[in-house]
Amino acid sequence: MINPNYKALLSGKSIIRELSEYATERGREIGYENVFDYSLGNPSVPGPVSFTDTMLELLRDSDPVTIHGYSPSLGIQQVRQAVAESLNRRFGTCYDTKHIFMTCGAAGAVAHAVRCVTVPGDEVLTFAPFFPEYTQYVNRTGAILKVVPANTETFQINFDAFEEMLTERVAAVLINTPNNPSGIVYTTETITRLADVLRRKQKQYGHDIFLISDEPYREIVFEGVDSPFVAKFYDNTLTCYSFSKSLSVPGERIGYIAVNPNATDADIIAVICGQISRGIGHNCPPSIIQLAVSRVLDQTSDLSVYETNMNLIYNKLIDLGFTVVKPGGTFYIFPKALEDDANVFCMKAKKYDLILVPADNFGCTGYFRMAYCIGTEKVIRSLDVLEKFVKTEYPEKY
Amino acid sequence: MINPNYKALLSGKSIIRELSEYATERGREIGYENVFDYSLGNPSVPGPVSFTDTMLELLRDSDPVTIHGYSPSLGIQQVRQAVAESLNRRFGTCYDTKHIFMTCGAAGAVAHAVRCVTVPGDEVLTFAPFFPEYTQYVNRTGAILKVVPANTETFQINFDAFEEMLTERVAAVLINTPNNPSGIVYTTETITRLADVLRRKQKQYGHDIFLISDEPYREIVFEGVDSPFVAKFYDNTLTCYSFSKSLSVPGERIGYIAVNPNATDADIIAVICGQISRGIGHNCPPSIIQLAVSRVLDQTSDLSVYETNMNLIYNKLIDLGFTVVKPGGTFYIFPKALEDDANVFCMKAKKYDLILVPADNFGCTGYFRMAYCIGTEKVIRSLDVLEKFVKTEYPEKY
């Protein structure tokens, strides 16, 4: 029998994917250049040339049996060491090889981290607005994701609601900074206060509360924005990282968990993650990609286009009277729709071939997300379309 | 809190891994050429040059944003299509693109297949001797792996025991042909009879019984050996494949599930597997590796060394009076130890720097496995050592 629980999931199609498929279909009809597709968070800039060069070098100069051979389930030893050293160099941390577990992207990292520090029935808190796949990563382990309502003034943490929901049942708190979908980066003040609350509650309840910090956008932070390294503020931190955005390699499924050396059981968490892998058939990320990223750890794609795009869109949104918090990083912006139902708002935009994602399933009704990882030339053209759309559909506002 | 179930797994270290680590350590002491390490099933021959060439071509000639971009969670459309066409060409099957789900190796394939066709509490049958990781792939889903005792005469299926254990609680049967560890290939007669039993029991119980056919060694079959394509015999077959052995790329984590077009719900099983991926953070296999294998689907490494090695070892074992069934494929051979406790036998062999794996956790006590994916020159030297070992330790046999 086909498992009925998985079968039931087929009806719940992702709104993002649906919109993206519509955009592709529409592009076929009227030309892709005429569809302004802000639906998908797919990096639009090529990775650094050094990444390609490293791949070419590995293929040309190495023994194929070695470079394509099995990786240990925790990751290739020298790769884990290189990741630890890069983090220590950049953030003044003290990671050792044993604290690094190589994963298939941040998705794999979060899925392992949650399995590692919860048992079925435990609660995991996250903060609205949040990446909708968190529901899958958490609930499929048997733990239960609960969402702290947004602080819509700043999209920093709503601490009153957080403290109320941080009961004894909470085993882990899952944050995402820089944030998808808001584009906000948690400030030093936010992280400090978050860590203080967690330490206080750990003491009060007499058990660990792990902080799972999902940081795939860590390298996309804009000029002058305060962007603290979360793990430095709280011992029980598992940092989940992906090279998808920094190196523009989302399809190559490569990332890691970095276990804070001062965390409870810090020396065995990576080994436990290796055990978790055995049961889900993940085993290890691809060997050649591990080797390649380990040689370009401190490099990134040219990420400046995202800031250029953000400024263009942000300024236009402000001009047009939108309520919107200025993003500090990522390639997302998260404005309030011009009517209460963001779904209706986005449906109207579609008529103008402007593809916007309503944010109900990001835990924030009335808002929409724009993923501006597209060419700047197209962004510029889209702004006139945006103006035409809102002035036609919402004349009372102008 | 660290999940205590996963933590408990840390004590159960894999005997294969332990022996392999010992072999590496010992190699450092006395020189690797003097340690005869038959522990690990790691391909020893390079992949076809065309695979490396294809990778180089992709990296040199394609848009990096495209080749490193996100794959759909079911796999890249043209890759799935190429896999279906290759199967149809080679085996006269009728797979369509929608029947192919790309996975991270056979491990990922089996883990998805089991999740798809069982619910917690269901039983999954497999046949001794079996790959020990099956216990993890099955039991971690909540289903229960039960092992049908071996037919030690031929290592084909023990049908009496099988029929007895094939109760109403069984949702799936998991086979592995060519087999790790026995090296045996199931004959047309075996598969025909297996399919007959399954159809009869499906009818009797009024529910599907899926056949999960794990075939990572499909391309390593020796001269003249009958090697039927399993899915042609039984509609409810999910074929799990890995390119690890055929292309010598075990570290690149690439394989697939092929759903028999006549299986129950055949058209949605791949889509359901995509949903399963979301919860375990697997998402999709690496894009560039998908693209590369799709261009060399009908090619393999030069696999002839494995047959050469097998013949050398088999003949020597027979000369020395071992009870052993001649392998029809893979790079494993599975002789009976010269004393009841294969652990003691293998410990004695270790003194001669001959690393053999006792088979208790393959579900077959009293046997041991040799993974002869090493150079032929070393195999030849190891045979004298084997002779010296058995004639010294078991003089009463000679």
Interface residues (C-beta under 8 A of the other chain):
Chain A: M1 I2 N3 P4 N5 Y6 K7 L9 L10 N42 P43 S44 V45 P46 G47 F51 T52 M55 L56 L59 R60 D63 P64 V65 I67 H68 G69 Y70 S71 T103 C104 G105 A107 G108 A109 V110 A111 H112 R115 C116 V117 T118 V119 E133 Q136 Y137 N139 R140 T141 A171 H207 D208 S248 V249 P250 G251 E252 R253 I254 T264 D265 I268 I269 V271 I272 Q275 I276 R278 G279 I280 G281 H282 N283 C284 P285 P286 S287 I288 I289
Chain B: M1 I2 N3 P4 N5 Y6 K7 L9 L10 N42 P43 S44 V45 P46 G47 F51 T52 M55 L56 L59 R60 D63 P64 V65 I67 H68 G69 Y70 S71 T103 C104 G105 A107 G108 A109 V110 A111 H112 R115 C116 V117 T118 V119 E133 Q136 Y137 N139 R140 T141 A171 H207 D208 S248 V249 P250 G251 E252 R253 I254 T264 D265 I268 I269 V271 I272 Q275 I276 R278 G279 I280 G281 H282 N283 C284 P285 P286 S287 I288 I289
